[in-house]
Amino acid sequence: MLGADLDEPGGHRVITTVRHIVEIVAIIAAGVWAFYTFIYEERIKPAHEPLSANESISLTRVGRLGNLDVIAVAIVIKNVGKTEFDTVALAYDVTGFRFSQSKPYARETASEREFGDSAQPTAPHLLLSHVSFYAAAVNGPLGLHNIIDPGGESDYTIFLGIPHGRYGLLKAHFQYLPYKTPVRTHQIALALQKRTYGAYDLYSEHNDVLEDNVFGELALTQ
């Protein structure tokens, strides 16, 4: 009978062998699960996801130095995705605007009346302009990188002094061009276009390069 066979030495060997097989299968299954969790989920899968960056630029009046208003220009770059990225190039600028008082006006039609007395901004005056190329860009300095890991961030603060009372409004523009690492091509070609008031815009036709633009403003009161 089967019960009698299992009580014999040969029966114990069968049970022990089955137990070893089960343990080996469990170890293999645990290894496969560990590979999936730590290799696929943490390495392989993120490598196939697009990069996701979140940038901001802000202007804050932080003090007064003689006749100068001290303005802090704060730039923050955050990696809100699941894959790291590096920087191809970035550019930022700050412009100042004065205001001219327009003449009061009144318009009236059969259905509405409109009255106005507003100040109009003048042409922008360039106060600060900066462009940086990194190692991934054509003509970029070798070895210069700004790699941001998932969940990480990079920040810059530039201080700018402007004559008190000269401008009523400041506007800031930040342009950021990142790419997902590792770069799978030779250095990336970029184009620079100069705007009418002197600042620059960056352009790239590379499919893996993201182009982000963000803006900030600060109204200056006496």
C-alpha angles and dihedrals in degrees: 000000000000093000091053092048093054090054090059122084091255090056092054090052090055092051092047092049092050090048091052091049091051091049092049091049090049091050091049091048091050090050092050090049091049090050091050094046101042103026106031099033095040102034118011100039097046090049089064096047122093119253118258121202131177119198136181138181122196137180123215130175102226102175151319128272111188106300093345129097109217111222123193113213106199122191123187127185117190130188104221095168135079100253131063122247138194131214124257097179144326137198136188137178140178124210132189128218131199122201128230120201112243124212117265113257139189128199125184132181134169091271106032147020125214129188126181142180110165142149118243124211118242125226114300119266114211111234102166134012130173136170126185128189119197133204094278092060126083107262089013118140113268115250096015109130138158105196118180120195123216108286092015131113143200124211139187132189123197122185120217128189118208129175111269113254096008097109132036097195136027123199126193130197127193124188121190129187114189131167133200114258137275098044108229099199141045120281113315119248116230133189126216121207121189117219123221094260095048107265122120136236123206125219135184131180093198111120095218095053117094119212115205128178125190132174140203136189138199126190112211117214127181 
